[in-house]
């Protein structure tokens, strides 16, 4: 996500923007070659799409103290956990009896 919007919306915006630019350029500039304009803007759309994918699809990370939800099977309530760096196992305590 970028600014709270899903990746698909950003990719759609880039596609619509480059298509709009192509129509405007070919329409308003009579000497513009439509094939060259389409090639250049297609490459620009590819570059922007790759940039969006690079930014938006980073692996999720948790910092110490961040809360996250553990999704459980249907019928069981989901559990909220807190990330920490204490990964040492704790031995069980011995009972008195």
C-alpha positions as CSV (number, residue, x, y, z in Angstrom):
1,X,0.0,0.0,0.0
2,X,1.0,3.6,-0.6
3,X,-0.6,6.3,1.4
4,X,-3.3,3.8,2.5
5,X,-4.3,2.9,-1.1
6,X,-3.9,-0.6,-2.5
7,X,-1.3,-1.3,-5.2
8,X,-3.9,-2.0,-7.9
9,X,-5.3,1.5,-7.6
10,X,-1.9,3.1,-8.1
11,X,-1.2,0.9,-11.1
12,X,-4.6,1.8,-12.6
13,X,-3.8,5.5,-12.1
14,X,-0.5,5.1,-13.9
15,X,-2.1,3.2,-16.8
16,X,-4.9,5.8,-17.1
17,X,-2.5,8.7,-16.8
18,X,-0.2,7.4,-19.6
19,X,-3.1,6.6,-21.8
20,X,-4.6,10.1,-21.3
21,X,-1.2,11.6,-22.0
22,X,-0.9,9.6,-25.2
23,X,-4.3,10.7,-26.5
24,X,-3.6,14.4,-25.6
25,X,-0.1,14.4,-27.3
26,X,-1.3,12.7,-30.5
27,X,-4.3,14.9,-30.7
28,X,-2.7,18.3,-29.9
29,X,0.6,17.8,-31.7
30,X,0.0,17.0,-35.3
31,X,3.6,16.1,-36.1
32,X,3.7,13.6,-33.3
33,X,4.2,10.0,-34.4
34,X,1.6,7.9,-32.6
35,X,3.8,4.8,-32.6
36,X,6.7,6.7,-31.0
37,X,4.4,8.3,-28.4
38,X,2.9,4.9,-27.5
39,X,6.3,3.3,-27.2
40,X,7.7,6.1,-25.0
41,X,4.7,6.3,-22.7
42,X,4.4,2.5,-22.6
43,X,8.0,2.3,-21.3
44,X,7.3,5.1,-18.8
45,X,4.2,3.1,-17.6
46,X,6.4,0.0,-17.2
47,X,9.0,2.0,-15.2
48,X,6.4,3.6,-12.9
49,X,4.6,0.2,-12.4
50,X,7.9,-1.4,-11.4
51,X,8.6,1.5,-9.0
52,X,5.1,1.1,-7.5
53,X,5.6,-2.6,-7.0
54,X,9.0,-2.0,-5.4
55,X,7.6,0.5,-2.9
56,X,4.2,-1.0,-2.2
57,X,5.1,-4.7,-1.9
58,X,7.8,-4.6,0.7
59,X,7.7,-7.5,3.1
60,X,5.9,-6.6,6.3
61,X,8.1,-5.8,9.3
62,X,7.3,-5.6,13.0
63,X,9.1,-3.5,15.5
64,X,9.3,-4.3,19.2
65,X,6.0,-3.3,20.8
66,X,3.9,-3.4,17.6
67,X,0.6,-5.2,17.9
68,X,-0.5,-7.7,15.3
69,X,-3.5,-10.0,14.9
70,X,-3.2,-13.8,14.7
71,X,-6.0,-15.1,12.6
72,X,-7.5,-18.3,14.0
73,X,-9.7,-20.9,12.4
74,X,-13.4,-20.0,12.1
75,X,-15.3,-20.2,15.3
76,X,-12.3,-19.2,17.4
77,X,-11.6,-15.5,18.3
78,X,-8.6,-13.9,16.7
79,X,-5.8,-13.1,19.1
80,X,-3.9,-9.8,19.4
81,X,-0.1,-10.3,20.1
82,X,2.7,-7.8,20.7
83,X,6.0,-8.2,18.9
84,X,9.1,-8.6,21.0
85,X,12.7,-9.7,20.6
86,X,12.7,-12.1,23.6
87,X,12.9,-15.4,21.7
88,X,14.5,-17.4,24.5
89,X,12.5,-20.4,25.7
90,X,11.3,-20.2,29.2
91,X,11.6,-23.5,31.1
92,X,8.4,-24.7,32.8
93,X,8.2,-24.1,36.6
94,X,8.2,-27.1,38.8
95,X,5.1,-27.8,40.8
96,X,5.1,-28.3,44.6
97,X,3.4,-31.5,44.4
